[in-house]
């Protein structure tokens, strides 16, 4: 009754920055109508939206480009300009809260937010340096974030033995 295709692509640019792209395409195999909005033929895009986020080595967002080639409602494109508020933010811990802060509720678009949620993972996978231990002795950010990368698990013991059974330093009261 409905097909949603989502694809992410990551690229290293000649200037040392990284472009991470997300694209969403929604179709239905049958014709349908949204009263007062329009009619769609079978397999005609209902949503066809894409985002390109440019990040630097520190995963700080340097640019955001958004495109809505297909959308079902006239006000939908009004959700594109607020995406510029992400410039200067970092793809990393707290990313979903950052998205909500800038684009939550009626400020943004549900579909663009959905694309952004997993864009950080695509950026992480694109940048092989994301898997390297930090120079200050901290473990890579993906350790301790899932079953396979548990600090006390066999994968960490084999791939990152220096972080096997690692514990974060105690927080000091300040």
C-alpha positions as CSV (number, residue, x, y, z in Angstrom):
1,X,0.0,0.0,0.0
2,X,3.0,2.4,0.5
3,X,6.7,2.4,-0.2
4,X,9.2,4.6,1.5
5,X,12.8,4.6,0.2
6,X,15.5,6.3,2.2
7,X,19.1,6.5,1.1
8,X,22.2,8.1,2.6
9,X,25.4,8.9,0.8
10,X,28.6,10.3,2.1
11,X,31.4,12.1,0.2
12,X,34.8,13.6,1.0
13,X,35.2,16.9,-0.8
14,X,38.4,18.3,-2.3
15,X,38.4,21.1,0.3
16,X,38.6,18.6,3.2
17,X,35.0,18.9,4.2
18,X,32.4,16.1,4.0
19,X,29.0,16.1,2.3
20,X,26.4,13.8,3.8
21,X,23.2,13.4,1.8
22,X,19.9,11.9,2.7
23,X,17.0,11.3,0.4
24,X,13.4,10.1,1.0
25,X,10.9,9.0,-1.6
26,X,7.3,8.0,-0.7
27,X,5.0,6.4,-3.3
28,X,1.9,4.3,-3.5
29,X,1.2,1.7,-6.1
30,X,-2.4,3.0,-6.6
31,X,-3.9,6.4,-7.4
32,X,-5.2,8.4,-4.5
33,X,-6.5,11.8,-3.6
34,X,-6.0,14.2,-0.6
35,X,-9.1,16.2,-0.6
36,X,-8.4,19.8,-1.4
37,X,-4.7,19.1,-2.1
38,X,-4.5,17.0,-5.3
39,X,-4.5,13.7,-6.9
40,X,-1.6,11.3,-7.3
41,X,-1.1,8.7,-10.0
42,X,0.2,5.2,-9.1
43,X,3.9,5.4,-8.1
44,X,3.9,9.2,-8.4
45,X,6.1,10.7,-5.6
46,X,4.1,12.0,-2.6
47,X,7.3,13.0,-0.8
48,X,10.6,13.4,-2.6
49,X,12.9,15.3,-0.3
50,X,16.7,15.5,0.1
51,X,19.1,17.1,2.5
52,X,22.9,17.7,2.1
53,X,24.8,18.6,5.2
54,X,28.4,19.7,4.9
55,X,30.6,19.0,8.0
56,X,34.2,19.5,8.9
57,X,36.6,17.1,10.6
58,X,35.0,17.9,14.0
59,X,31.6,17.0,12.6
60,X,30.5,20.7,12.9
61,X,27.9,21.6,10.3
62,X,29.2,24.2,7.9
63,X,26.3,24.2,5.4
64,X,22.8,22.7,4.9
65,X,21.0,22.4,1.5
66,X,17.4,21.1,1.3
67,X,15.2,20.2,-1.6
68,X,11.5,19.2,-1.8
69,X,10.9,17.9,-5.3
70,X,7.5,16.5,-4.2
71,X,5.4,17.3,-1.2
72,X,1.6,16.9,-0.6
73,X,0.8,20.3,0.9
74,X,1.4,23.9,-0.1
75,X,3.0,25.0,3.2
76,X,5.6,22.2,3.2
77,X,8.4,24.2,1.6
78,X,8.1,26.7,4.5
79,X,10.0,24.1,6.6
80,X,13.2,24.5,4.5
81,X,14.6,27.9,5.7
82,X,14.7,26.9,9.4
83,X,17.1,24.1,8.5
84,X,19.8,26.8,8.3
85,X,19.6,27.0,12.1
86,X,21.6,23.7,12.2
87,X,24.7,25.5,10.8
88,X,27.3,25.6,13.6
89,X,25.8,22.6,15.4
90,X,27.7,19.3,15.8
91,X,26.6,15.9,14.5
92,X,27.2,13.7,17.6
93,X,25.9,13.2,21.1
94,X,22.5,14.9,21.6
95,X,21.9,15.2,17.9
96,X,18.1,14.3,18.2
97,X,17.7,17.0,20.9
98,X,19.5,19.5,18.6
99,X,17.1,18.7,15.8
100,X,14.1,19.1,18.1
101,X,15.5,22.4,19.4
102,X,15.8,23.9,16.0
103,X,13.1,22.1,14.0
104,X,10.6,20.6,16.4
105,X,6.9,20.9,16.2
106,X,5.5,23.2,13.6
107,X,8.8,24.9,12.9
108,X,10.1,22.1,10.8
109,X,8.9,19.1,8.7
110,X,8.4,15.6,10.1
111,X,10.0,14.0,7.0
112,X,13.1,16.2,7.1
113,X,13.5,15.6,10.8
114,X,13.3,11.8,10.1
115,X,16.1,12.1,7.4
116,X,18.2,14.1,9.8
117,X,18.0,11.6,12.7
118,X,20.0,9.0,10.8
119,X,22.2,11.4,8.9
120,X,24.6,11.5,11.8
121,X,25.1,7.8,11.6
122,X,25.8,8.1,7.8
123,X,28.3,10.8,8.6
124,X,30.0,8.7,11.2
125,X,30.2,5.7,8.7
126,X,31.5,8.0,6.0
127,X,34.4,9.3,8.0
128,X,36.8,6.4,8.7
129,X,38.6,8.6,11.2
130,X,35.5,8.3,13.4
131,X,36.6,4.8,14.4
132,X,40.1,5.9,15.6
133,X,40.7,6.5,19.3
134,X,40.9,10.1,20.3
135,X,44.4,11.6,20.9
136,X,43.5,12.3,24.5
137,X,43.0,8.7,25.5
138,X,39.3,8.6,25.2
139,X,37.7,5.7,23.3
140,X,36.1,6.2,19.9
141,X,32.6,7.6,20.3
142,X,30.9,4.4,19.0
143,X,32.2,2.2,21.9
144,X,29.7,1.6,24.6
145,X,26.8,2.5,22.3
146,X,25.4,-0.9,21.3
147,X,25.7,-4.6,22.3
148,X,28.5,-5.4,19.8
149,X,30.6,-2.4,21.0
150,X,30.1,-3.0,24.7
151,X,33.3,-2.2,26.7
152,X,33.2,-5.6,28.3
153,X,32.4,-7.5,25.0
154,X,34.5,-9.7,22.7
155,X,34.5,-7.2,19.8
156,X,36.1,-4.4,21.9
157,X,38.5,-6.9,23.5
158,X,39.6,-7.9,20.0
159,X,39.5,-4.6,18.0
160,X,40.3,-2.1,20.8
161,X,42.0,-4.1,23.6
162,X,43.2,-0.8,25.2
163,X,39.5,0.0,25.9
164,X,38.4,-3.5,27.0
165,X,36.5,-3.0,30.3
166,X,37.2,0.8,30.1
167,X,35.3,3.0,32.6
168,X,34.9,6.8,32.1
169,X,36.8,8.9,34.7
170,X,34.7,10.0,37.6
171,X,33.1,13.4,37.2
172,X,34.5,16.1,39.5
173,X,32.2,18.4,41.3
174,X,32.7,21.9,40.0
